[in-house]
Amino acid sequence: MWNYEKRLQYPVNIKTPNAKIAQFIMSQYGGPDGEIGASMRYLSQRFTMPNRTAVAVLNDVGTEELAHLEMVSTIVHQLTRGLSMEEIEKSGFGPYYIDHTVGVWPQAAGGVPFNACEFQSKGDPITDLFEDLAADGTIV
């Protein structure tokens, strides 16, 4: 069971919108190694861990990734809030804007939408943990 505190883990208070930066940060939201994939990866893999401690760790890490997801989406929202059409066109944000206006939608910086192929859950604890390390950019 989760206890959701209705505040961000770390406050985000961006005053100046910037569509170009939002496009890059958006990949951390819904890109191949973004927070959506990370949270789903850990929360899915926990079911086949061999002991309750490993299950609890993956559950905790998956929950933590959801907090990251909330912070990153807040950053994207604040970077795109109040953009003028001139800023949208000049920054290259137009194609995204056509489909989603300034809604926060999960995609990679290159425009590829998030899907479940971004993460793996094989059912083998060692394989899954190596996949976790690879996704987090950790060298084994």
LOZAVEX-75326 format. One record per residue (C-alpha): residue number from 1; residue in one letter; y, x, z. Coordinates in pm, 1 decimal, always signed. Layout:
% LOZAVEX-75326
<NUM, a, <Y, X, Z>>
...
% end
This chain:
% LOZAVEX-75326
<1, m, <+0.0, +0.0, +0.0>>
<2, w, <+349.7, +118.6, -80.4>>
<3, n, <+670.0, +76.1, +108.9>>
<4, y, <+955.3, +71.4, -139.6>>
<5, e, <+1294.3, +174.0, -5.3>>
<6, k, <+1565.7, +27.2, -222.2>>
<7, r, <+1744.6, +355.4, -277.8>>
<8, l, <+1689.2, +654.8, -498.5>>
<9, q, <+1506.4, +952.9, -354.2>>
<10, y, <+1810.1, +1161.2, -457.3>>
<11, p, <+2140.1, +989.6, -540.1>>
<12, v, <+2249.8, +989.8, -904.3>>
<13, n, <+2618.9, +940.3, -971.6>>
<14, i, <+2713.9, +1035.7, -1327.9>>
<15, k, <+3071.8, +946.5, -1410.5>>
<16, t, <+3098.0, +1057.0, -1774.5>>
<17, p, <+2862.9, +906.7, -2034.0>>
<18, n, <+2698.1, +1146.0, -2278.4>>
<19, a, <+2457.3, +1003.3, -2535.5>>
<20, k, <+2344.5, +1344.4, -2662.0>>
<21, i, <+2226.5, +1455.7, -2317.9>>
<22, a, <+2069.8, +1111.3, -2259.9>>
<23, q, <+1852.5, +1162.7, -2569.2>>
<24, f, <+1711.7, +1484.3, -2424.5>>
<25, i, <+1661.4, +1353.4, -2073.0>>
<26, m, <+1492.9, +1041.0, -2209.3>>
<27, s, <+1192.6, +1257.6, -2294.5>>
<28, q, <+1146.0, +1321.1, -1923.4>>
<29, y, <+1123.6, +944.0, -1883.2>>
<30, g, <+879.1, +854.0, -2160.2>>
<31, g, <+789.5, +1174.5, -2342.5>>
<32, p, <+447.1, +1340.7, -2351.7>>
<33, d, <+500.9, +1515.0, -2017.3>>
<34, g, <+741.7, +1261.0, -1873.3>>
<35, e, <+732.2, +1069.0, -1550.6>>
<36, i, <+556.4, +757.9, -1685.0>>
<37, g, <+262.2, +966.6, -1805.2>>
<38, a, <+257.4, +1167.4, -1483.1>>
<39, s, <+246.2, +861.4, -1259.3>>
<40, m, <-22.1, +690.3, -1468.3>>
<41, r, <-222.8, +1014.5, -1490.1>>
<42, y, <-248.6, +1059.9, -1113.6>>
<43, l, <-288.9, +692.4, -1028.1>>
<44, s, <-571.4, +657.7, -1284.2>>
<45, q, <-754.5, +977.9, -1197.8>>
<46, r, <-772.0, +905.2, -825.7>>
<47, f, <-1057.2, +658.9, -871.9>>
<48, t, <-1314.1, +922.9, -963.8>>
<49, m, <-1222.3, +1188.2, -708.8>>
<50, p, <-1522.0, +1294.7, -496.6>>
<51, n, <-1366.0, +1239.6, -153.0>>
<52, r, <-1103.3, +1030.4, +19.0>>
<53, t, <-869.7, +1326.2, +73.3>>
<54, a, <-851.0, +1396.2, -300.5>>
<55, v, <-800.0, +1024.4, -367.3>>
<56, a, <-516.1, +1015.5, -114.4>>
<57, v, <-347.8, +1323.7, -262.0>>
<58, l, <-351.9, +1183.0, -616.1>>
<59, n, <-227.3, +847.9, -487.0>>
<60, d, <+60.6, +1020.1, -306.4>>
<61, v, <+149.0, +1235.6, -607.6>>
<62, g, <+134.4, +935.1, -843.6>>
<63, t, <+365.7, +742.7, -613.0>>
<64, e, <+604.4, +1037.8, -598.6>>
<65, e, <+611.3, +1041.9, -979.7>>
<66, l, <+721.2, +677.0, -973.9>>
<67, a, <+1020.1, +784.5, -762.4>>
<68, h, <+1097.3, +1050.4, -1024.6>>
<69, l, <+1069.9, +784.2, -1295.9>>
<70, e, <+1330.3, +577.0, -1116.0>>
<71, m, <+1570.7, +872.2, -1085.5>>
<72, v, <+1532.5, +975.8, -1450.3>>
<73, s, <+1584.1, +620.3, -1575.4>>
<74, t, <+1897.7, +596.0, -1359.0>>
<75, i, <+2027.2, +919.1, -1514.6>>
<76, v, <+1966.9, +784.2, -1867.0>>
<77, h, <+2129.5, +453.6, -1778.1>>
<78, q, <+2438.1, +621.3, -1634.5>>
<79, l, <+2466.7, +860.7, -1930.7>>
<80, t, <+2467.4, +568.0, -2176.1>>
<81, r, <+2675.0, +317.8, -1978.0>>
<82, g, <+3003.8, +230.5, -2144.6>>
<83, l, <+2955.1, +429.5, -2465.6>>
<84, s, <+3184.5, +344.5, -2753.0>>
<85, m, <+3043.6, +289.6, -3101.5>>
<86, e, <+3221.6, +609.5, -3208.1>>
<87, e, <+3041.7, +808.6, -2935.8>>
<88, i, <+2708.6, +650.3, -3030.5>>
<89, e, <+2747.7, +738.0, -3400.1>>
<90, k, <+2884.1, +1089.4, -3336.5>>
<91, s, <+2602.7, +1183.4, -3095.3>>
<92, g, <+2315.2, +1070.3, -3319.4>>
<93, f, <+2225.0, +795.4, -3071.4>>
<94, g, <+2255.5, +528.7, -3343.4>>
<95, p, <+1884.4, +489.4, -3432.0>>
<96, y, <+1793.2, +438.2, -3065.8>>
<97, y, <+2089.5, +203.2, -3017.6>>
<98, i, <+1984.1, -13.2, -3311.8>>
<99, d, <+1648.2, -88.1, -3146.4>>
<100, h, <+1734.9, -85.8, -2775.3>>
<101, t, <+2117.1, -84.7, -2743.9>>
<102, v, <+2164.4, +101.9, -2414.3>>
<103, g, <+1847.2, -29.6, -2250.3>>
<104, v, <+1626.7, +237.3, -2095.2>>
<105, w, <+1310.7, +249.3, -2306.1>>
<106, p, <+1030.6, +508.2, -2281.6>>
<107, q, <+1023.0, +751.0, -2569.2>>
<108, a, <+1022.7, +1123.9, -2636.6>>
<109, a, <+1338.7, +1304.6, -2743.6>>
<110, g, <+1210.0, +1293.7, -3103.2>>
<111, g, <+1191.5, +914.3, -3094.0>>
<112, v, <+813.7, +879.6, -3048.2>>
<113, p, <+744.2, +587.5, -2812.7>>
<114, f, <+538.3, +638.4, -2499.2>>
<115, n, <+176.8, +528.3, -2513.0>>
<116, a, <-132.2, +581.3, -2302.2>>
<117, c, <-243.7, +867.1, -2528.3>>
<118, e, <+9.9, +1079.8, -2340.2>>
<119, f, <-227.8, +1129.9, -2046.7>>
<120, q, <-598.7, +1168.6, -1984.1>>
<121, s, <-849.1, +1046.0, -1728.7>>
<122, k, <-1199.4, +1178.0, -1800.7>>
<123, g, <-1374.7, +1089.8, -1475.7>>
<124, d, <-1466.0, +1451.3, -1402.4>>
<125, p, <-1256.5, +1582.7, -1109.9>>
<126, i, <-1231.8, +1940.8, -1238.8>>
<127, t, <-1139.3, +1833.9, -1592.3>>
<128, d, <-881.3, +1587.8, -1461.2>>
<129, l, <-721.6, +1842.6, -1227.7>>
<130, f, <-696.0, +2097.2, -1511.5>>
<131, e, <-529.2, +1830.2, -1725.1>>
<132, d, <-284.3, +1767.6, -1439.9>>
<133, l, <-200.1, +2136.5, -1420.5>>
<134, a, <-149.9, +2158.9, -1797.1>>
<135, a, <+78.8, +1853.7, -1802.6>>
<136, d, <+290.7, +1991.3, -1520.1>>
<137, g, <+327.3, +2322.0, -1704.0>>
<138, t, <+134.5, +2516.3, -1442.5>>
<139, i, <-62.0, +2814.9, -1568.0>>
<140, v, <-405.9, +2850.0, -1414.4>>
% end
